[in-house]
């Protein structure tokens, strides 16, 4: 099987530069007239699965499933499997980060042989980028990807992410470490991406990353679609905008949800040439 970087490149080329979120927030469940129970969660996901078939990437936010305990994880497992059956790439937004055997166990869960394993997972590098090695190794061995948090859009993040790390910001050091891994696999597209928020005022330079840049925060969090072009020196087709609530608010009718997703996909299509 081709590596995640190549599969993502092909999916974005054929199905658009958009990552659609499945964020079953209790307020959204209520807005869709669904109960805030595992059954309501399952119905919410079934609607999303039907509406998002044929898109490039879908990102379930793990926290909203975890809130329901074992029943929530059962829904998540089924959702990941159903999305992958439609050839959608699944990015589990779990933001895992730890050290040693603990991270190795997380790696098996999200990018290994577990029933929860997705095509890629988000990860926090703040125990140290090198501590991610078990996750990166397991992902590479299974043809999966990792998106490492570099510059997040929450205001509290700047105190750490903009701090000096030997003449560059901490965020830049994370991007550079990911770039080093991706260079080892050239000319294949890199499978180690980074996360850069759409509202970050001074984004790190991603021009040498040789991998994808996930850009959350578009829409409800204030990121403007028209302002994304060239973010951080990104090349055409490198940015993967992530949109959740701005699309999900159009539910619960499948046709309305899909139409909103298609409009957003069309709005970001210019990034393929910018």
C-alpha distance (Angstrom), angle and dihedral (degrees) to the residues before:
residue distance angle dihedral
X1 . . .
X2 3.82 . .
X3 3.79 116.4 .
X4 3.78 120.7 -94.1
X5 3.81 93.0 -103.4
X6 3.80 92.1 58.1
X7 3.81 93.2 44.0
X8 3.79 91.1 49.2
X9 3.80 92.1 48.5
X10 3.79 90.7 52.1
X11 3.81 93.4 45.3
X12 3.80 92.8 50.3
X13 3.80 91.3 46.4
X14 3.78 93.4 50.5
X15 3.82 103.0 31.8
X16 3.78 106.7 26.4
X17 3.80 141.4 -93.1
X18 3.78 98.6 -78.6
X19 3.80 135.9 112.4
X20 3.80 111.2 -160.7
X21 3.78 118.1 -153.7
X22 3.77 128.4 -138.9
X23 3.81 101.3 -154.9
X24 3.80 107.7 163.4
X25 3.79 94.9 -167.0
X26 3.82 112.4 175.8
X27 3.81 90.4 -117.0
X28 3.80 90.5 56.2
X29 3.79 92.3 48.3
X30 3.79 89.2 53.0
X31 3.81 91.3 46.3
X32 3.80 87.8 54.5
X33 3.84 90.3 49.5
X34 3.79 90.7 -113.5
X35 3.81 125.0 136.7
X36 3.79 118.1 -110.1
X37 3.79 90.2 -117.9
X38 3.82 134.6 102.5
X39 3.81 88.5 -92.0
X40 3.80 90.6 53.8
X41 3.78 89.6 47.0
X42 3.80 90.7 52.1
X43 3.80 92.5 49.5
X44 3.82 90.9 49.1
X45 3.81 90.8 52.4
X46 3.81 93.4 45.8
X47 3.80 89.5 57.0
X48 3.80 91.6 48.6
X49 3.81 92.8 47.8
X50 3.79 91.1 53.7
X51 3.80 94.0 44.4
X52 3.82 97.0 45.5
X53 3.78 100.0 48.1
X54 3.80 110.5 128.4
X55 3.81 96.7 25.5
X56 3.79 121.1 119.6
X57 3.81 104.5 -118.2
X58 3.79 136.1 7.2
X59 3.80 122.0 -167.2
X60 3.82 118.7 -158.5
X61 3.80 111.2 -159.8
X62 3.79 101.4 -130.6
X63 3.81 96.1 -156.7
X64 3.80 93.1 67.4
X65 3.81 90.0 55.5
X66 3.79 94.7 42.6
X67 3.80 89.0 58.3
X68 3.82 88.5 72.3
X69 3.79 94.5 52.7
X70 3.79 120.5 -142.3
X71 3.80 92.2 -10.6
X72 3.80 90.1 55.6
X73 3.79 92.0 50.5
X74 3.80 89.3 50.8
X75 3.80 89.5 55.5
X76 3.80 90.8 46.9
X77 3.80 92.4 50.4
X78 3.80 91.0 50.9
X79 3.81 91.6 45.4
X80 3.80 93.6 51.9
X81 3.81 90.7 49.5
X82 3.80 94.0 47.5
X83 3.80 92.9 49.0
X84 3.80 92.6 49.0
X85 3.82 89.6 49.5
X86 3.82 86.9 62.4
X87 3.85 90.2 52.5
X88 3.80 92.2 -109.3
X89 3.80 113.2 143.3
X90 3.81 109.9 -122.3
X91 3.80 121.6 -145.0
X92 3.81 111.3 -167.9
X93 3.79 106.9 -146.9
X94 3.79 95.8 -149.2
X95 3.85 100.2 130.8
X96 3.78 92.0 -150.6
X97 3.79 119.5 -177.9
X98 3.80 130.4 159.5
X99 3.79 140.8 118.8
X100 3.77 138.6 -89.1
X101 3.78 121.5 -24.5
X102 3.80 92.4 -1.2
X103 3.79 92.4 61.4
X104 3.80 89.8 42.7
X105 3.81 87.8 58.5
X106 3.80 91.2 48.5
X107 3.79 87.5 50.4
X108 3.79 92.1 55.0
X109 3.80 89.8 49.1
X110 3.80 98.7 50.2
X111 3.82 107.7 24.6
X112 3.80 103.9 13.4
X113 3.80 132.7 66.9
X114 3.81 98.2 -55.2
X115 3.83 120.8 121.2
X116 3.83 85.2 -118.6
X117 3.81 93.4 58.1
X118 3.79 113.7 127.3
X119 3.79 132.5 -170.5
X120 3.80 89.2 -97.8
X121 3.80 141.2 -4.9
X122 3.79 135.9 -151.7
X123 3.81 116.9 -118.9
X124 3.79 138.6 -168.7
X125 3.83 114.3 -132.7
X126 3.78 96.8 -169.0
X127 3.82 96.1 109.5
X128 3.83 80.3 62.2
X129 3.80 129.6 -69.4
X130 3.79 90.6 -107.9
X131 3.80 90.0 58.9
X132 3.82 87.9 67.3
X133 3.80 91.1 68.9
X134 3.85 95.9 104.8
X135 3.80 90.0 52.3
X136 3.80 94.4 44.6
X137 3.81 91.9 46.5
X138 3.80 94.3 49.5
X139 3.79 92.1 45.9
X140 3.81 92.0 51.0
X141 3.81 92.0 47.2
X142 3.82 90.4 54.7
X143 3.81 98.1 40.3
X144 3.79 92.1 -109.7
X145 3.80 132.9 131.3
X146 3.80 140.2 -125.6
X147 3.81 127.3 -150.5
X148 3.79 109.5 -157.3
X149 3.81 120.3 -154.2
X150 3.80 108.5 -114.9
X151 3.82 109.7 154.6
X152 3.78 117.5 6.4
X153 3.78 124.7 -164.8
X154 3.82 97.9 -126.9
X155 3.81 111.1 107.1
X156 3.82 92.9 -128.8
X157 3.79 91.2 61.8
X158 3.80 95.7 69.4
X159 3.82 93.3 71.2
X160 3.81 89.4 67.5
X161 3.78 103.7 22.1
X162 3.81 95.4 49.7
X163 3.82 93.5 43.7
X164 3.79 117.8 118.8
X165 3.79 115.9 -97.6
X166 3.78 105.5 -178.4
X167 3.78 97.7 -44.7
X168 3.80 97.9 -34.0
X169 3.76 133.2 69.6
X170 3.77 121.9 -93.7
X171 3.82 87.8 -115.7
X172 3.79 90.4 54.6
X173 3.80 91.3 49.2
X174 3.80 89.0 55.9
X175 3.80 92.2 50.2
X176 3.80 90.3 47.7
X177 3.82 92.2 50.5
X178 3.81 90.4 51.2
X179 3.81 89.9 47.5
X180 3.80 90.9 54.2
X181 3.80 90.6 55.9
X182 3.79 92.5 47.4
X183 3.80 93.0 49.4
X184 3.79 89.1 60.1
X185 3.79 89.3 64.1
X186 3.79 99.6 45.4
X187 2.99 134.7 167.2
X188 3.81 85.4 34.0
X189 3.83 114.1 82.0
X190 3.79 111.1 -97.3
X191 3.80 119.7 -101.1
X192 3.81 94.5 -157.7
X193 3.78 109.9 85.2
X194 3.77 132.5 176.4
X195 3.79 133.6 -135.4
X196 3.79 117.8 -126.7
X197 3.81 118.0 173.6
X198 3.78 118.2 -124.0
X199 3.80 91.1 -128.4
X200 3.82 97.7 49.8
X201 3.81 106.7 128.3
X202 3.82 96.1 -153.4
X203 3.79 108.4 26.4
X204 3.80 120.7 -168.3
X205 3.80 119.3 -103.7
X206 3.82 108.3 -93.6
X207 3.80 97.0 172.5
X208 3.83 92.9 108.3
X209 3.82 96.5 40.4
X210 3.82 96.0 100.9
X211 3.79 86.9 -157.7
X212 3.80 141.5 77.0
X213 3.79 127.7 -68.3
X214 3.80 116.3 -146.2
X215 3.81 109.2 -150.6
X216 3.82 112.7 -164.2
X217 3.77 124.1 176.6
X218 3.80 98.5 64.4
X219 3.78 113.9 145.6
X220 3.81 115.6 -8.1
X221 3.81 93.4 36.0
X222 3.80 92.7 52.2
X223 3.80 104.2 -98.8
X224 3.79 112.9 139.8
X225 3.80 119.2 -139.4
X226 3.80 93.0 -144.7
X227 3.81 91.9 54.6
X228 3.81 96.9 57.7
X229 3.80 99.6 81.8
X230 3.80 111.4 117.6
X231 3.82 93.7 -0.6
X232 3.78 106.7 -179.7
X233 3.79 91.0 -6.1
X234 3.79 91.8 -61.9
X235 3.78 118.6 176.2
X236 3.81 122.6 -123.8
X237 3.79 110.0 -73.0
X238 3.80 94.4 12.8
X239 3.81 98.6 104.0
X240 3.80 120.5 81.4
X241 3.82 108.3 -167.3
X242 3.80 113.5 -152.9
X243 3.80 119.1 -147.6
X244 3.79 126.4 179.3
X245 3.79 121.7 148.4
X246 3.80 96.9 31.0
X247 3.80 88.1 62.9
X248 3.80 99.4 32.4
X249 3.81 91.6 56.9
X250 3.81 86.7 69.5
X251 3.83 91.9 66.2
X252 2.91 161.6 118.3
X253 3.82 94.7 67.1
X254 3.80 109.2 78.1
X255 3.79 93.3 -139.5
X256 3.81 92.5 51.8
X257 3.78 92.6 47.0
X258 3.79 92.4 48.9
X259 3.81 92.0 47.2
X260 3.82 90.5 53.0
X261 3.80 90.3 48.9
X262 3.80 91.3 50.0
X263 3.80 91.3 50.4
X264 3.79 90.6 52.7
X265 3.80 91.7 46.4
X266 3.80 88.9 53.2
X267 3.82 91.5 47.4
X268 3.81 93.1 56.6
X269 3.81 96.0 39.5
X270 3.81 90.6 97.8
X271 3.82 88.3 71.3
X272 3.79 89.0 74.9
X273 3.81 88.2 71.7
X274 3.82 102.7 30.5
